[in-house]
Amino acid sequence: MSDSIRILGIDPGSRKTGYGLIEHFGNKSRHLDSGFIRLNEKKTLSERLFKLSNELGKIIDRLNPNCGAIEKIFYAKNAQSALSLGHARGVILLKFSERQIPIHEYQALKVKQTVVGAGRADKSQIQHMVKILLKINDSLQEDQADALAVALTHAHLRKADNNWL
């Protein structure tokens, strides 16, 4: 398909990072793959970031996306959580940059508005709408659903923002 694009959405985390690949063409999106990278909480932050880097690199190479999409940080329970999440986001941005794959960032409010229609939607509403929009019958982990939601957001906003990739 000439206007087809493969978007890899990422839901960053220092304990678990979700990913979701969709193919978008015309005004339709199709779920291709999703999952998560589990990081051992007992390991040091640097060990977890190293594993995240290696695993995400393998996923990007296997799925071959045209671009990525990630949620911007706006809230964390405490300063330490915000720092850890920031480090994970840095690894993710670096992995895309190393492969010269553009990555786009979206506020959580924008993702919720785009996917659910309400900026204050909760996790279960996001999971429900992602399953409907992508015709997924299986259950989705929160991290997978969030990653797919950010990919869907890019799919729907890319032409409006003139971000073809």
HELIX and SHEET records of a PDB file:
HELIX    1   1 LEU A   45  LEU A   63  1                                  19    
HELIX    2   2 ALA A   79  GLU A   98  1                                  20    
HELIX    3   3 ALA A  108  VAL A  115  1                                   8    
HELIX    4   4 LYS A  123  LEU A  133  1                                  11    
HELIX    5   5 GLU A  142  LEU A  157  1                                  16    
SHEET    1   A 5 LYS A  28  ARG A  38  0                                        
SHEET    2   A 5 LYS A  16  PHE A  25 -1                                        
SHEET    3   A 5 ILE A   5  ASP A  11 -1                                        
SHEET    4   A 5 CYS A  67  GLU A  71  1                                        
SHEET    5   A 5 ILE A 103  TYR A 106  1                                        
END                                                                             
